[in-house]
Amino acid sequence: MPVPDDLMTAFASLDRARLTRMSESARVQQLDARQALLDYTEALWQDVRRAGERPAVGEKYQALATVREVARALTAVAFDAVYDRPPS
C-alpha cells in the first residue's frame, strides 16, 4: 500500500522544522544518510527488475515500494533543507 500523501506531508513538516534547527553540517549529514538509504532501496528495486519481476505491480514487493517512496520523500526534504529551497 502506498504511503498516504497526508502522512508524508505531516511528517515532512515536522522533519523540515527539525532540519532547519540543525547546523549546516548536521543537515548535510542527514542528506548524505538519506541519500545512502535511497540509493540502497533503488538498487534493490533494480535487482528485482533485473530478476524479471515487476516490483511496482502487486503485493509481493509492497514493502520495497513503500520504503522506496519514504526514502525518496525523506531525501527530498533534506535536499531542500540543505539547499534552502522552500517546501513544494
C-alpha positions in Angstrom: 0.0 0.0 0.0 1.4 3.4 -0.9 2.2 5.9 1.8 -0.7 8.3 2.1 0.2 11.9 0.9 -1.2 13.4 4.1 1.0 11.3 6.2 4.1 12.2 4.2 3.1 15.9 4.3 2.6 15.9 8.0 5.9 14.2 8.6 7.7 16.4 6.2 6.5 19.5 8.1 8.0 18.1 11.4 11.1 16.9 9.6 11.7 20.2 7.9 11.3 22.1 11.2 13.9 19.9 12.9 16.3 20.1 10.0 16.1 23.9 10.0 17.2 24.0 13.6 20.2 21.8 12.9 23.7 23.1 11.9 24.5 23.2 8.3 26.9 20.2 8.7 24.3 18.2 10.5 21.8 18.9 7.7 24.4 17.7 5.1 24.9 14.6 7.2 21.2 14.0 7.2 21.1 14.4 3.4 24.0 12.0 3.0 22.4 9.4 5.2 19.1 9.7 3.4 20.7 9.6 0.0 22.5 6.4 1.0 19.2 4.8 2.1 17.6 5.9 -1.2 20.5 4.6 -3.3 20.2 1.2 -1.5 16.4 1.0 -2.0 16.8 2.0 -5.6 19.5 -0.7 -6.1 17.1 -3.3 -4.5 14.4 -2.1 -6.9 16.7 -2.6 -9.9 17.8 -6.1 -8.6 14.1 -7.1 -8.6 13.6 -5.7 -12.1 16.7 -7.5 -13.4 15.4 -10.7 -12.0 12.4 -10.3 -14.3 10.0 -9.2 -11.7 7.8 -6.1 -11.7 8.1 -4.5 -8.3 5.5 -1.8 -9.0 2.8 -4.4 -9.6 1.0 -6.5 -7.0 1.7 -7.1 -3.3 4.8 -9.2 -3.5 7.2 -6.2 -3.3 4.9 -3.7 -1.5 7.3 -3.3 1.4 10.1 -2.4 -1.0 7.8 0.1 -2.8 6.8 1.7 0.4 10.3 2.0 1.8 11.5 3.4 -1.6 8.7 6.0 -1.5 9.5 7.0 2.0 13.3 7.2 1.2 12.5 9.5 -1.7 10.4 11.8 0.4 12.9 12.0 3.2 15.7 12.7 0.8 13.7 15.5 -0.9 13.0 17.2 2.4 16.7 17.1 3.4 17.8 18.3 0.0 15.5 21.3 0.3 16.8 22.0 3.8 20.4 21.8 2.7 19.9 23.9 -0.4 17.4 26.3 1.3 14.6 25.6 -1.0 11.0 26.3 0.1 8.7 23.3 0.5 6.7 22.3 -2.5 
